[in-house]
Amino acid sequence: MVFETLLPNGWVHYLLGGLLIGAGTAIIYLSTGIIAGASTFFESTLSYVSSKSRFQQFRFRSSRDWRVVFTLGIVLGGAVYGLTFGEFGWTTEVQWWRLLVGGLLVGVGTRLGKGCTSGHGVCGVGSLSETSLLNVATFVGVAVGTAQIVAALGVTP
């Protein structure tokens, strides 16, 4: 009963997704020595359009081309999955402005936490980084606390 509640669509696609994410991050790290965090991908992409010295660092400029291809692969991979299995489209009832505010807060959080959930959660925890373990515990704790507060206030999408 608990299994069906937690994974109502089965477990195989979650396993496949995890294996693909793990393989992708391992390939990137082994071939470049760079941790595959999405917030760094965003910063390196900004090096194309921003003249600010922060975004013009060598580490961003030297890797930005493959990072853009990798990021496009994530988006296109999701689109191909959706089109292949017919699970494509907008699936939330949350208002656009709440998504925007949430996205901005996530962006601020990635800067404060020196990285995002993909960098810390997938790569950092996998390498037993103390900083990443602490950050992931903070991410999860704040998310659970926020969800409880929102539910207690009766906020709906």
Summary of the structure (lengths in Angstrom):
residues: 157
radius of gyration: 17.7
end to end distance: 27.3
largest distance: 55.2
contacts: 369
relative contact order: 0.09
helix: 74%
strand: 0%
